[in-house]
């Protein structure tokens, strides 16, 4: 019984240690990538200052522009769907107006 408790406790602590080590490795890896990115950005800034050029951002993100694009595309797709629905309804009315059909034998 004592040996069973000892092995269970040892396995539990080993798993906990492995999870902590993996978490630390993930954190340190993300921290290293962030440091490399910050270093690249700083070198780019220094190079632009030395060359006398303005520093331009890598990515231009404008939340207002993204919102406008999303609402414009929504309006475009909903207008298209409404037009298709109206056209489908007109076709159904045209088919309903047909009353005189001559039956032919299929060969």
Backbone as a printed PyTorch tensor [residue, N CA C, xyz], in Angstrom:
tensor([[[  0.8120,  -1.1890,   0.0000],
         [  0.0000,   0.0000,   0.0000],
         [  0.8610,   1.2610,   0.0000]],

        [[  1.9360,   1.2280,   0.7550],
         [  2.8310,   2.3710,   0.8460],
         [  3.5330,   2.5940,  -0.4910]],

        [[  3.9440,   1.5030,  -1.1440],
         [  4.6170,   1.6140,  -2.4310],
         [  3.6670,   2.1830,  -3.4950]],

        [[  2.4160,   1.7710,  -3.4430],
         [  1.4200,   2.2780,  -4.3890],
         [  1.2310,   3.7900,  -4.2210]],

        [[  1.1230,   4.2520,  -2.9830],
         [  0.9880,   5.6890,  -2.7170],
         [  2.2290,   6.4550,  -3.1520]],

        [[  3.3980,   5.8490,  -2.9210],
         [  4.6470,   6.4920,  -3.3100],
         [  4.7300,   6.6580,  -4.8290]],

        [[  4.4100,   5.6230,  -5.5820],
         [  4.4650,   5.6920,  -7.0440],
         [  3.4050,   6.6490,  -7.6030]],

        [[  2.2280,   6.6630,  -7.0140],
         [  1.1780,   7.5820,  -7.4580],
         [  1.5930,   9.0240,  -7.2160]],

        [[  2.1440,   9.2970,  -6.0580],
         [  2.6110,  10.6480,  -5.7520],
         [  3.7560,  11.0700,  -6.6500]],

        [[  4.6690,  10.1370,  -6.9190],
         [  5.7950,  10.4270,  -7.8040],
         [  5.3100,  10.7280,  -9.2260]],

        [[  4.3500,   9.9630,  -9.7200],
         [  3.8030,  10.2050, -11.0620],
         [  3.0790,  11.5420, -11.1170]],

        [[  2.3440,  11.8510, -10.0680],
         [  1.6110,  13.1230, -10.0170],
         [  2.5740,  14.3070, -10.0480]],

        [[  3.6270,  14.2510,  -9.2440],
         [  4.5960,  15.3460,  -9.1980],
         [  5.4030,  15.4360, -10.4950]],

        [[  5.6660,  14.2990, -11.1220],
         [  6.3780,  14.3050, -12.4040],
         [  5.5280,  14.9900, -13.4770]],

        [[  4.2500,  14.6640, -13.5240],
         [  3.3580,  15.3090, -14.4940],
         [  3.2410,  16.8060, -14.2360]],

        [[  3.1340,  17.1940, -12.9790],
         [  3.0570,  18.6210, -12.6460],
         [  4.3220,  19.3490, -13.0800]],

        [[  5.4680,  18.7290, -12.8110],
         [  6.7400,  19.3300, -13.1950],
         [  6.8410,  19.4640, -14.7130]],

        [[  6.3900,  18.4470, -15.4620],
         [  6.4260,  18.5040, -16.9200],
         [  5.5330,  19.6250, -17.4520]],

        [[  4.3550,  19.7920, -16.8700],
         [  3.4450,  20.8580, -17.3040],
         [  4.0520,  22.2270, -17.0110]],

        [[  4.6610,  22.3950, -15.8570],
         [  5.2940,  23.6710, -15.5120],
         [  6.4610,  23.9550, -16.4570]],

        [[  7.2710,  22.9440, -16.7620],
         [  8.4090,  23.1290, -17.6650],
         [  7.9190,  23.4850, -19.0670]],

        [[  6.8790,  22.8100, -19.5610],
         [  6.3410,  23.1360, -20.8900],
         [  5.7670,  24.5470, -20.9170]],

        [[  5.0970,  24.9410, -19.8560],
         [  4.5800,  26.3090, -19.7840],
         [  5.6870,  27.3370, -19.7750]],

        [[  6.7450,  27.0530, -19.0430],
         [  7.8840,  27.9740, -18.9990],
         [  8.5600,  28.0560, -20.3600]],

        [[  8.6820,  26.9260, -21.0580],
         [  9.2800,  26.9360, -22.3930],
         [  8.4330,  27.7430, -23.3710]],

        [[  7.1220,  27.5930, -23.2950],
         [  6.2320,  28.3690, -24.1610],
         [  6.3580,  29.8540, -23.8640]],

        [[  6.3550,  30.2120, -22.5990],
         [  6.4920,  31.6170, -22.2120],
         [  7.8210,  32.2030, -22.6820]],

        [[  8.9080,  31.4670, -22.4530],
         [ 10.2220,  31.9630, -22.8640],
         [ 10.3390,  32.0500, -24.3810]],

        [[  9.7330,  31.1200, -25.1030],
         [  9.7480,  31.1790, -26.5610],
         [  9.0030,  32.3990, -27.0840]],

        [[  7.8110,  32.6640, -26.5220],
         [  7.0540,  33.8550, -26.9260],
         [  7.7890,  35.1300, -26.5370]],

        [[  8.4190,  35.1290, -25.3720],
         [  9.1940,  36.2880, -24.9470],
         [ 10.3790,  36.5280, -25.8770]],

        [[ 11.0470,  35.4630, -26.2980],
         [ 12.1760,  35.5910, -27.2200],
         [ 11.7020,  36.1310, -28.5750]],

        [[ 10.5720,  35.6260, -29.0770],
         [ 10.0530,  36.1410, -30.3520],
         [  9.6890,  37.6100, -30.2430]],

        [[  9.1080,  38.0050, -29.1240],
         [  8.7820,  39.4080, -28.9110],
         [ 10.0300,  40.2770, -28.8640]],

        [[ 11.0700,  39.7680, -28.2170],
         [ 12.3350,  40.5300, -28.1480],
         [ 12.9670,  40.6630, -29.5220]],

        [[ 12.9380,  39.6190, -30.3220],
         [ 13.4880,  39.6790, -31.6760],
         [ 12.7030,  40.6790, -32.5180]],

        [[ 11.3890,  40.6620, -32.3970],
         [ 10.5560,  41.6100, -33.1370],
         [ 10.8340,  43.0430, -32.6990]],

        [[ 10.9750,  43.2610, -31.3980],
         [ 11.2890,  44.6040, -30.8980],
         [ 12.6700,  45.0550, -31.3620]],

        [[ 13.6330,  44.1390, -31.3850],
         [ 14.9690,  44.4760, -31.8650],
         [ 14.9430,  44.8360, -33.3530]],

        [[ 14.2110,  44.0680, -34.1460],
         [ 14.1000,  44.3740, -35.5780],
         [ 13.4360,  45.7260, -35.7860]],

        [[ 12.4090,  46.0220, -35.0060],
         [ 11.7220,  47.3070, -35.1330],
         [ 12.6590,  48.4520, -34.7390]],

        [[ 13.4410,  48.2510, -33.6760],
         [ 14.3730,  49.2920, -33.2340],
         [ 15.4810,  49.5140, -34.2700]],

        [[ 16.0140,  48.4350, -34.8440],
         [ 17.0290,  48.5820, -35.8820],
         [ 16.4760,  49.2990, -37.1080]],

        [[ 15.2590,  49.0050, -37.4690],
         [ 14.6120,  49.6770, -38.5950],
         [ 14.4340,  51.1600, -38.3030]],

        [[ 14.0500,  51.4690, -37.0730],
         [ 13.8890,  52.8620, -36.6630],
         [ 15.2220,  53.6040, -36.7310]],

        [[ 16.2750,  52.9840, -36.1970],
         [ 17.5990,  53.6180, -36.2090],
         [ 18.0850,  53.8060, -37.6370]],

        [[ 17.8930,  52.8010, -38.4870],
         [ 18.3280,  52.9100, -39.8780],
         [ 17.5730,  54.0340, -40.6030]],

        [[ 16.2830,  54.1520, -40.3550],
         [ 15.5020,  55.2190, -40.9990],
         [ 15.9850,  56.5840, -40.5160]],

        [[ 16.3020,  56.7090, -39.2390],
         [ 16.8150,  57.9880, -38.7140],
         [ 18.1720,  58.3330, -39.3300]],

        [[ 19.0460,  57.3360, -39.4450],
         [ 20.3620,  57.5760, -40.0190],
         [ 20.2810,  57.9260, -41.5140]],

        [[ 19.3380,  57.3200, -42.2100],
         [ 19.1890,  57.5650, -43.6380],
         [ 18.3850,  58.8290, -43.9110]],

        [[ 17.7740,  59.3980, -42.8910],
         [ 16.9900,  60.6120, -43.0580],
         [ 15.6290,  60.3720, -43.6860]],

        [[ 15.1300,  59.1880, -43.5700],
         [ 13.8190,  58.8480, -44.1250],
         [ 12.7830,  58.8070, -42.9970]],

        [[ 11.5170,  59.0510, -43.3390],
         [ 10.4830,  58.9160, -42.3040],
         [ 10.2460,  57.4390, -41.9770]],

        [[  9.8880,  57.1970, -40.7480],
         [  9.6160,  55.8320, -40.3110],
         [  8.1640,  55.5250, -40.6270]],

        [[  7.9490,  54.5330, -41.4800],
         [  6.5860,  54.1320, -41.8300],
         [  6.2350,  52.8560, -41.0780]],

        [[  5.0060,  52.7180, -40.6660],
         [  4.6230,  51.5030, -39.9370],
         [  4.6120,  50.2910, -40.8650]],

        [[  4.8110,  49.1160, -40.2640],
         [  4.7700,  47.8870, -41.0440],
         [  3.3690,  47.6010, -41.5250]],

        [[  2.4050,  47.7340, -40.6310],
         [  1.0170,  47.4590, -40.9720],
         [  0.1820,  48.6800, -40.6130]],

        [[ -0.6390,  49.0880, -41.5250],
         [ -1.5530,  50.1900, -41.2370],
         [ -2.9120,  49.6070, -40.8710]],

        [[ -3.3190,  49.8060, -39.6430],
         [ -4.5870,  49.2860, -39.1630],
         [ -5.4390,  50.4670, -38.7420]],

        [[ -6.5620,  50.6290, -39.4140],
         [ -7.5120,  51.6840, -39.0750],
         [ -8.8470,  51.0190, -38.7530]],

        [[ -9.2420,  50.9680, -37.4860],
         [-10.4920,  50.2900, -37.1410],
         [-11.7040,  50.9040, -37.8320]],

        [[-11.6840,  52.2120, -38.0230],
         [-12.8250,  52.8420, -38.6950],
         [-12.9100,  52.3940, -40.1440]],

        [[-11.7640,  52.2450, -40.7910],
         [-11.7620,  51.7870, -42.1720],
         [-12.2550,  50.3580, -42.2850]],

        [[-11.8580,  49.5000, -41.3470],
         [-12.3130,  48.1070, -41.3700],
         [-13.8210,  48.0380, -41.1330]],

        [[-14.3400,  48.8670, -40.2510],
         [-15.7750,  48.8820, -40.0010],
         [-16.5260,  49.3410, -41.2500]],

        [[-16.0130,  50.3650, -41.9050],
         [-16.6610,  50.8400, -43.1220],
         [-16.6470,  49.7880, -44.2220]],

        [[-15.5420,  49.0750, -44.3520],
         [-15.4560,  48.0200, -45.3590],
         [-16.4550,  46.9060, -45.0540]],

        [[-16.5640,  46.5310, -43.8000],
         [-17.4830,  45.4540, -43.4290],
         [-18.9320,  45.8600, -43.6750]],

        [[-19.2940,  47.0720, -43.3170],
         [-20.6830,  47.4850, -43.5200],
         [-20.9940,  47.6810, -44.9970]],

        [[-20.0250,  48.1450, -45.7840],
         [-20.2700,  48.2800, -47.2240],
         [-20.4510,  46.9140, -47.8600]],

        [[-19.6350,  45.9330, -47.4730],
         [-19.7650,  44.6190, -48.0850],
         [-21.0740,  43.9660, -47.6490]],

        [[-21.5140,  44.2020, -46.4280],
         [-22.7870,  43.6540, -45.9770],
         [-23.9260,  44.2380, -46.7880]],

        [[-23.8900,  45.5360, -47.0150],
         [-24.9550,  46.1640, -47.8040],
         [-24.9640,  45.6260, -49.2230]],

        [[-23.7950,  45.3840, -49.7750],
         [-23.7250,  44.8710, -51.1380],
         [-24.3250,  43.4770, -51.2210]],

        [[-24.0010,  42.6040, -50.2710],
         [-24.5110,  41.2390, -50.3390],
         [-25.9900,  41.1690, -50.0190]],

        [[-26.4590,  41.9750, -49.0960],
         [-27.8870,  41.9290, -48.7850],
         [-28.7080,  42.5040, -49.9140]],

        [[-28.1970,  43.5210, -50.6150],
         [-28.9250,  44.0650, -51.7600],
         [-29.0080,  43.0270, -52.8640]],

        [[-27.9380,  42.2630, -53.0600],
         [-27.9290,  41.2260, -54.0860],
         [-28.9450,  40.1320, -53.7340]],

        [[-28.9830,  39.7270, -52.4770],
         [-29.9090,  38.6750, -52.0630],
         [-31.3550,  39.1360, -52.1910]],

        [[-31.6310,  40.3990, -51.8570],
         [-32.9960,  40.9100, -51.9760],
         [-33.4130,  40.9670, -53.4380]],

        [[-32.5070,  41.3640, -54.3340],
         [-32.8190,  41.4120, -55.7580],
         [-33.0950,  40.0210, -56.3080]],

        [[-32.3490,  39.0330, -55.8660],
         [-32.5610,  37.6620, -56.3180],
         [-33.9010,  37.1460, -55.8160]],

        [[-34.2510,  37.4690, -54.5890],
         [-35.5340,  37.0200, -54.0460],
         [-36.6900,  37.6410, -54.8200]],

        [[-36.5590,  38.9210, -55.1650],
         [-37.6270,  39.5720, -55.9360],
         [-37.7510,  38.9440, -57.3200]],

        [[-36.6220,  38.6400, -57.9550],
         [-36.6580,  38.0420, -59.2860],
         [-37.2690,  36.6420, -59.2290]],

        [[-36.9630,  35.8820, -58.1920],
         [-37.5350,  34.5460, -58.0430],
         [-39.0390,  34.6090, -57.8590]],

        [[-39.5210,  35.5730, -57.1130],
         [-40.9610,  35.7310, -56.9240],
         [-41.6620,  36.0920, -58.2250]],

        [[-41.0290,  36.9110, -59.0620],
         [-41.6190,  37.2760, -60.3450],
         [-41.7200,  36.0520, -61.2440]],

        [[-40.7150,  35.1880, -61.2270],
         [-40.7610,  33.9780, -62.0450],
         [-41.8850,  33.0550, -61.5990]],

        [[-42.1150,  32.9640, -60.3050],
         [-43.1900,  32.1120, -59.8140],
         [-44.5500,  32.6280, -60.2580]],

        [[-44.7340,  33.9350, -60.2650],
         [-46.0070,  34.4960, -60.7310],
         [-46.2050,  34.2170, -62.2090]],

        [[-45.1290,  34.2830, -63.0120],
         [-45.2430,  34.0030, -64.4380],
         [-45.6380,  32.5490, -64.6670]],

        [[-45.0670,  31.6240, -63.9060],
         [-45.3950,  30.2110, -64.0580],
         [-46.8410,  29.9700, -63.6280]],

        [[-47.3020,  30.6540, -62.6120],
         [-48.6720,  30.4730, -62.1360],
         [-49.6790,  30.9910, -63.1460]],

        [[-49.2900,  31.9230, -64.0120],
         [-50.2050,  32.4620, -65.0090],
         [-50.4450,  31.5010, -66.1630]],

        [[-49.6290,  30.4870, -66.3570],
         [-49.7950,  29.5440, -67.4560],
         [-50.8950,  28.5660, -67.0870]],

        [[-51.9350,  28.5050, -67.9460],
         [-53.0610,  27.6030, -67.6670],
         [-53.3160,  26.6290, -68.8050]],

        [[-52.9740,  26.9610, -70.0260],
         [-53.2910,  26.1250, -71.1790],
         [-52.0450,  25.3410, -71.5870]],

        [[-52.0290,  24.0440, -71.2470],
         [-50.8990,  23.1940, -71.5690],
         [-51.4230,  21.9920, -72.3340]],

        [[-50.7520,  21.6880, -73.4280],
         [-51.1440,  20.5180, -74.2070],
         [-50.2210,  19.3660, -73.8600]],

        [[-50.8070,  18.2500, -73.5280],
         [-50.0450,  17.0800, -73.1210],
         [-49.5490,  16.3590, -74.3610]],

        [[-48.2680,  15.9950, -74.3610],
         [-47.6940,  15.2320, -75.4790],
         [-47.1270,  13.9350, -74.9320]],

        [[-47.0740,  12.9660, -75.7940],
         [-46.5370,  11.6590, -75.4100],
         [-44.9970,  11.7410, -75.4510]],

        [[-44.3440,  11.1710, -74.4560],
         [-42.8980,  11.1700, -74.3850],
         [-42.3710,  10.0000, -75.2070]],

        [[-41.4450,  10.2420, -76.1230],
         [-40.8820,   9.1730, -76.9570],
         [-39.4790,   8.8670, -76.5850]]])
